[in-house]
Amino acid sequence: MKNNRFHIYLSEAERTKVIQTLIDMKNTLIAQGKYTDAVDDVLLKLTKAKKKRLQVHYI
């Protein structure tokens, strides 16, 4: 099985919104008594990811 890697470039506002959504999802899963391991993994990867500055050129 091939291990695919994806790169997502987010602005600071988008990154904040994704983190808040993941935290809300984790709280919902906890309230339902379900496991939150997958959400925890994604949160860790997102918070540890390097921030990269990009310039966008519109044509």
HUBELHU-V292599 format. One record per residue. N is the residue number from 1. RES is the residue in three letters. SS is DSSP state (@ for helix, = for strand, . for the rest). PHI is phi in degrees with one decimal (none if undefined). Layout:
((N,RES,SS,PHI) (N,RES,SS,PHI))
//
This chain:
((1,MET,.,none) (2,LYS,.,-80.3) (3,ASN,.,-91.0) (4,ASN,.,-84.7) (5,ARG,.,-118.3) (6,PHE,.,-122.1) (7,HIS,.,-117.5) (8,ILE,.,-118.9) (9,TYR,.,-103.3) (10,LEU,.,-120.1) (11,SER,.,-76.5) (12,GLU,@,-63.7) (13,ALA,@,-66.9) (14,GLU,@,-65.9) (15,ARG,@,-62.5) (16,THR,@,-62.5) (17,LYS,@,-64.9) (18,VAL,@,-64.9) (19,ILE,@,-62.9) (20,GLN,@,-63.9) (21,THR,@,-64.7) (22,LEU,@,-65.5) (23,ILE,@,-65.8) (24,ASP,@,-62.9) (25,MET,@,-63.8) (26,LYS,@,-63.5) (27,ASN,@,-63.3) (28,THR,@,-65.0) (29,LEU,@,-64.5) (30,ILE,@,-63.9) (31,ALA,@,-64.6) (32,GLN,@,-84.2) (33,GLY,.,77.8) (34,LYS,.,-101.0) (35,TYR,.,-74.0) (36,THR,.,-117.4) (37,ASP,@,-59.5) (38,ALA,@,-65.2) (39,VAL,@,-66.7) (40,ASP,@,-61.0) (41,ASP,@,-62.4) (42,VAL,@,-66.6) (43,LEU,@,-61.2) (44,LEU,@,-63.1) (45,LYS,@,-62.9) (46,LEU,@,-69.7) (47,THR,@,-76.2) (48,LYS,@,-90.4) (49,ALA,.,-66.2) (50,LYS,.,-70.2) (51,LYS,.,-89.4) (52,LYS,.,-121.3) (53,ARG,.,-90.0) (54,LEU,.,-125.4) (55,GLN,.,-106.7) (56,VAL,.,-104.5) (57,HIS,.,-109.1) (58,TYR,.,-90.0) (59,ILE,.,-106.4))
//
